[in-house]
Protein backbone atom coordinates (compact mmCIF):
# COMPACT_ATOMS: atom_id res chain seq x y z
CA UNK A 1 0.00 0.00 0.00
CA UNK A 2 2.81 2.45 0.89
CA UNK A 3 4.58 1.80 -2.43
CA UNK A 4 1.37 2.52 -4.36
CA UNK A 5 0.90 5.78 -2.43
CA UNK A 6 4.48 6.83 -3.21
CA UNK A 7 3.88 6.04 -6.90
CA UNK A 8 0.76 8.24 -6.93
CA UNK A 9 2.61 11.07 -5.18
CA UNK A 10 5.52 10.73 -7.60
CA UNK A 11 3.15 10.91 -10.59
CA UNK A 12 1.42 14.00 -9.15
CA UNK A 13 4.78 15.69 -8.56
CA UNK A 14 5.90 14.87 -12.08
CA UNK A 15 2.61 16.17 -13.48
CA UNK A 16 3.00 19.44 -11.56
CA UNK A 17 6.63 19.80 -12.72
CA UNK A 18 5.69 19.21 -16.37
CA UNK A 19 2.91 21.80 -16.11
CA UNK A 20 5.40 24.35 -14.78
CA UNK A 21 7.71 23.61 -17.70
CA UNK A 22 4.75 23.90 -20.10
CA UNK A 23 3.83 27.31 -18.64
CA UNK A 24 7.39 28.56 -19.08
CA UNK A 25 7.50 27.20 -22.62
CA UNK A 26 4.27 28.97 -23.59
CA UNK A 27 5.41 32.18 -21.91
CA UNK A 28 8.62 32.14 -23.95
CA UNK A 29 7.58 30.58 -27.27
CA UNK A 30 3.84 31.22 -27.46
CA UNK A 31 1.08 28.65 -27.96
CA UNK A 32 2.64 27.12 -31.06
CA UNK A 33 5.80 26.36 -29.09
CA UNK A 34 3.96 23.93 -26.83
CA UNK A 35 4.36 20.46 -28.30
CA UNK A 36 4.87 17.21 -26.44
CA UNK A 37 8.38 16.93 -27.90
CA UNK A 38 9.26 20.52 -26.91
CA UNK A 39 7.85 19.92 -23.41
CA UNK A 40 10.02 16.83 -23.00
CA UNK A 41 13.10 18.78 -24.11
CA UNK A 42 12.22 21.68 -21.79
CA UNK A 43 11.82 19.32 -18.84
CA UNK A 44 14.87 17.23 -19.74
CA UNK A 45 12.91 13.97 -19.89
CA UNK A 46 12.32 11.32 -22.53
CA UNK A 47 10.00 12.20 -25.41
CA UNK A 48 7.49 9.55 -24.35
CA UNK A 49 7.18 10.61 -20.71
CA UNK A 50 4.67 13.48 -21.18
CA UNK A 51 2.39 11.01 -23.00
CA UNK A 52 2.42 8.78 -19.91
CA UNK A 53 1.30 11.67 -17.69
CA UNK A 54 -1.14 13.52 -20.00
CA UNK A 55 -3.60 12.13 -22.53
CA UNK A 56 -2.54 14.72 -25.10
CA UNK A 57 -1.53 18.36 -25.59
CA UNK A 58 -5.12 19.52 -25.14
CA UNK A 59 -5.14 18.22 -21.57
CA UNK A 60 -2.00 20.24 -20.82
CA UNK A 61 -3.56 23.40 -22.29
CA UNK A 62 -6.72 22.89 -20.24
CA UNK A 63 -4.67 22.33 -17.07
CA UNK A 64 -2.60 25.48 -17.67
CA UNK A 65 -5.71 27.59 -18.21
CA UNK A 66 -7.44 26.17 -15.11
CA UNK A 67 -4.33 26.89 -13.00
CA UNK A 68 -4.05 30.40 -14.37
CA UNK A 69 -7.71 31.12 -13.68
CA UNK A 70 -7.17 30.12 -10.06
CA UNK A 71 -4.09 32.36 -9.95
CA UNK A 72 -6.03 35.28 -11.43
CA UNK A 73 -8.79 34.80 -8.86
CA UNK A 74 -6.15 35.04 -6.12
CA UNK A 75 -4.70 38.16 -7.79
CA UNK A 76 -8.16 39.74 -7.85
CA UNK A 77 -8.49 39.15 -4.10
CA UNK A 78 -4.98 40.52 -3.58
CA UNK A 79 -5.86 43.67 -5.53
CA UNK A 80 -8.52 44.51 -2.96
CA UNK A 81 -6.04 44.07 -0.10
CA UNK A 82 -3.66 46.51 -1.83
CA UNK A 83 -6.21 49.35 -1.55
CA UNK A 84 -4.69 52.13 0.53
CA UNK A 85 -1.14 50.90 -0.14
CA UNK A 86 1.34 51.70 -2.92
CA UNK A 87 -0.35 54.05 -5.40
CA UNK A 88 -3.56 53.51 -7.35
CA UNK A 89 -1.53 53.60 -10.56
CA UNK A 90 0.97 51.04 -9.22
CA UNK A 91 -1.85 48.71 -8.23
CA UNK A 92 -3.56 48.96 -11.62
CA UNK A 93 -0.24 48.30 -13.38
CA UNK A 94 0.43 45.33 -11.08
CA UNK A 95 -2.95 43.74 -11.80
CA UNK A 96 -2.69 44.40 -15.54
CA UNK A 97 0.76 42.80 -15.58
CA UNK A 98 -0.48 39.68 -13.78
CA UNK A 99 -3.30 39.37 -16.29
CA UNK A 100 -1.38 40.14 -19.48
CA UNK A 101 1.73 38.11 -18.56
CA UNK A 102 -0.27 34.95 -17.91
CA UNK A 103 0.67 31.98 -20.10
CA UNK A 104 -3.06 31.40 -20.51
CA UNK A 105 -3.28 34.48 -22.75
CA UNK A 106 -1.63 32.97 -25.86
CA UNK A 107 -3.59 29.75 -25.27
CA UNK A 108 -6.96 31.53 -25.07
CA UNK A 109 -7.19 31.77 -28.85
CA UNK A 110 -7.20 27.97 -29.03
CA UNK A 111 -10.17 27.83 -26.70
CA UNK A 112 -12.14 30.27 -28.83
CA UNK A 113 -11.67 27.92 -31.78
CA UNK A 114 -13.19 25.00 -29.84
CA UNK A 115 -16.65 25.69 -28.42
CA UNK A 116 -16.70 22.65 -26.13
CA UNK A 117 -13.36 23.55 -24.53
CA UNK A 118 -14.39 27.21 -24.24
CA UNK A 119 -17.52 26.17 -22.34
CA UNK A 120 -15.40 23.97 -20.06
CA UNK A 121 -12.96 26.82 -19.34
CA UNK A 122 -15.87 29.18 -18.70
CA UNK A 123 -17.27 26.73 -16.11
CA UNK A 124 -13.87 26.65 -14.38
CA UNK A 125 -13.73 30.46 -14.48
CA UNK A 126 -17.18 30.74 -12.95
CA UNK A 127 -16.21 28.31 -10.16
CA UNK A 128 -13.25 30.53 -9.28
CA UNK A 129 -15.54 33.56 -9.22
CA UNK A 130 -13.68 35.03 -12.17
CA UNK A 131 -16.08 34.41 -15.04
CA UNK A 132 -16.01 36.44 -18.26
CA UNK A 133 -18.01 39.32 -16.76
CA UNK A 134 -16.05 39.49 -13.49
CA UNK A 135 -13.14 41.77 -14.40
CA UNK A 136 -15.14 45.03 -14.53
CA UNK A 137 -16.55 44.16 -11.09
CA UNK A 138 -13.09 43.30 -9.70
CA UNK A 139 -11.70 46.65 -10.84
CA UNK A 140 -14.79 48.58 -9.75
CA UNK A 141 -14.62 47.00 -6.28
CA UNK A 142 -10.93 47.92 -6.05
CA UNK A 143 -11.58 51.53 -7.08
CA UNK A 144 -14.48 51.72 -4.61
CA UNK A 145 -12.15 50.52 -1.85
CA UNK A 146 -9.68 53.25 -2.85
CA UNK A 147 -12.55 55.76 -2.80
CA UNK A 148 -13.39 54.73 0.77
CA UNK A 149 -9.69 55.09 1.63
CA UNK A 150 -9.83 58.68 0.34
CA UNK A 151 -7.54 58.13 -2.64
CA UNK A 152 -10.19 58.35 -5.40
CA UNK A 153 -12.52 61.36 -5.67
CA UNK A 154 -16.04 60.95 -4.29
CA UNK A 155 -17.66 62.01 -7.57
CA UNK A 156 -15.94 59.27 -9.60
CA UNK A 157 -18.19 56.51 -10.95
CA UNK A 158 -16.09 53.48 -10.00
CA UNK A 159 -18.35 51.12 -11.95
CA UNK A 160 -17.77 53.11 -15.13
CA UNK A 161 -14.01 53.29 -14.68
CA UNK A 162 -13.83 49.61 -13.74
CA UNK A 163 -15.67 48.79 -16.94
CA UNK A 164 -13.43 50.99 -19.09
CA UNK A 165 -10.16 49.65 -17.63
CA UNK A 166 -11.37 46.05 -17.90
CA UNK A 167 -12.44 46.69 -21.49
CA UNK A 168 -9.02 48.07 -22.37
CA UNK A 169 -7.28 45.06 -20.81
CA UNK A 170 -9.68 42.68 -22.56
CA UNK A 171 -8.87 44.38 -25.87
CA UNK A 172 -5.16 43.75 -25.26
CA UNK A 173 -5.86 40.11 -24.38
CA UNK A 174 -7.83 39.51 -27.57
CA UNK A 175 -5.46 41.45 -29.83
CA UNK A 176 -2.48 39.49 -28.54
CA UNK A 177 0.86 40.56 -29.92
CA UNK A 178 -0.69 42.34 -32.89
CA UNK A 179 -1.52 45.39 -30.77
CA UNK A 180 0.00 45.49 -27.33
CA UNK A 181 1.64 48.61 -25.88
CA UNK A 182 5.03 48.06 -24.38
CA UNK A 183 5.40 47.99 -20.61
CA UNK A 184 6.27 51.68 -20.44
CA UNK A 185 3.22 52.74 -22.46
CA UNK A 186 0.86 50.58 -20.46
CA UNK A 187 2.22 51.98 -17.18
CA UNK A 188 1.82 55.52 -18.55
CA UNK A 189 -1.82 54.93 -19.60
CA UNK A 190 -2.84 53.33 -16.31
CA UNK A 191 -0.93 55.88 -14.22
CA UNK A 192 -2.60 58.71 -16.17
CA UNK A 193 -6.01 57.14 -15.55
CA UNK A 194 -5.26 56.85 -11.83
CA UNK A 195 -4.10 60.48 -11.72
CA UNK A 196 -7.30 61.63 -13.45
CA UNK A 197 -9.51 60.08 -10.78
CA UNK A 198 -7.29 60.82 -7.76
CA UNK A 199 -8.56 62.98 -4.92
PyMOL commands that set and color helices and strands:
alter all, ss='L'
color gray80, all
select helices_A, chain A and resi 2-29+31-33+36-43+49-53+57-81+88-100+104-112+115-128+134-148+158-178+183-197
alter helices_A, ss='H'
color red, helices_A
deselect
rebuild
show_as cartoon
